[in-house]
């Protein structure tokens, strides 16, 4: 059974990629994993990809999650964006 939030074109539940960028020396992958598990539980993350920048100063972590609502995605983005190690969350 799926529901659609009025202010989004997404239909839930859906698989949704979240990309987070930060400094290479930060434990960014661990942070993203902790936040995703806190909001979605153990089964929330479907796929992970970590990639360093060309000069190795930055790293991006992309996690595809199974989102059940817009509110759930918004909460994840708010928490990630507020963290000092995160430069950008898309």
PyMOL commands that set and color helices and strands:
alter all, ss='L'
color gray80, all
select helices_A, chain A and resi 28-40+70-82
alter helices_A, ss='H'
color red, helices_A
select strands_A, chain A and resi 14-23+45-52+58-67+86-89
alter strands_A, ss='S'
color yellow, strands_A
deselect
rebuild
show_as cartoon
